[in-house]
Amino acid sequence: MELKKCKNCGAFINSDTEFCSSCANTLSFSNTVLKGFFEARQDNFDSVSKVSSQTGVSPSIVENYMLENNMIDSESLEKTSFASLPY
């Protein structure tokens, strides 16, 4: 196996995964929090930043979750100033 960098934090990893174990655990927990949030709200949200502030999940993870679950279109997604912040 080759040494690769974690896509999130840049730590070197020696596996076929894209994230280190710490980032993978954080992402999994964040996805669980977001799933519960959206199931309870039934699509009642104003913006990515508002969802982020209510859940404590970084805006970039919220955007990715919403894109992956077809909640928003990538064409209509208004880019936030938070998207480039590393969390």
C-alpha positions as CSV (number, residue, x, y, z in Angstrom):
1,M,0.0,0.0,0.0
2,E,1.0,3.6,-0.6
3,L,1.1,6.4,1.9
4,K,-1.6,8.9,1.2
5,K,-2.9,12.0,2.8
6,C,-6.2,12.2,4.5
7,K,-8.6,14.3,2.4
8,N,-9.7,16.3,5.5
9,C,-6.8,16.9,7.8
10,G,-3.7,15.9,5.6
11,A,-2.4,13.3,8.0
12,F,-0.5,10.5,6.3
13,I,-2.4,7.2,6.2
14,N,-1.4,3.7,5.0
15,S,-4.7,2.3,3.8
16,D,-7.1,2.4,0.8
17,T,-9.5,4.8,2.5
18,E,-9.7,8.5,1.8
19,F,-9.8,9.6,5.5
20,C,-7.8,8.9,8.6
21,S,-9.6,7.0,11.4
22,S,-10.2,10.2,13.4
23,C,-11.7,12.1,10.5
24,A,-13.8,9.1,9.4
25,N,-15.2,8.8,12.9
26,T,-16.0,12.6,13.0
27,L,-17.7,12.4,9.6
28,S,-19.7,9.4,10.6
29,F,-20.9,11.1,13.8
30,S,-21.7,14.3,11.9
31,N,-23.8,12.4,9.3
32,T,-25.7,10.7,12.2
33,V,-26.4,14.1,13.7
34,L,-27.6,15.5,10.4
35,K,-29.8,12.5,9.6
36,G,-31.6,12.9,12.9
37,F,-31.9,16.7,12.4
38,F,-33.4,16.4,9.0
39,E,-35.7,13.6,10.0
40,A,-37.1,15.7,12.9
41,R,-37.4,18.9,10.8
42,Q,-38.9,17.3,7.6
43,D,-37.1,19.7,5.2
44,N,-37.8,22.8,7.4
45,F,-34.5,24.6,7.2
46,D,-33.4,28.1,6.0
47,S,-29.8,27.8,5.1
48,V,-26.7,25.7,5.4
49,S,-25.2,28.1,8.0
50,K,-28.4,27.9,10.1
51,V,-28.3,24.1,10.0
52,S,-24.7,24.3,11.0
53,S,-25.3,26.6,13.9
54,Q,-28.2,24.5,15.2
55,T,-26.4,21.1,14.9
56,G,-22.8,22.1,15.6
57,V,-21.7,20.4,12.3
58,S,-19.4,22.3,10.0
59,P,-21.1,24.0,7.0
60,S,-18.9,22.1,4.5
61,I,-20.1,18.8,6.0
62,V,-23.7,20.0,5.9
63,E,-23.4,21.0,2.3
64,N,-21.9,17.7,1.3
65,Y,-24.6,15.8,3.3
66,M,-27.3,17.7,1.5
67,L,-25.8,17.2,-1.9
68,E,-25.3,13.5,-1.3
69,N,-28.9,13.0,-0.2
70,N,-30.4,15.1,-3.1
71,M,-31.7,17.8,-0.7
72,I,-30.2,20.6,-2.9
73,D,-28.8,20.9,-6.4
74,S,-25.2,21.7,-6.9
75,E,-26.2,24.2,-9.6
76,S,-28.5,26.1,-7.3
77,L,-26.2,25.9,-4.3
78,E,-25.1,29.3,-3.2
79,K,-21.5,28.9,-2.1
80,T,-20.9,30.0,1.5
81,S,-17.8,31.7,2.8
82,F,-17.5,28.7,5.1
83,A,-17.0,26.1,2.4
84,S,-13.2,26.5,2.3
85,L,-12.7,26.3,6.1
86,P,-11.1,23.1,7.3
87,Y,-13.1,21.4,10.1
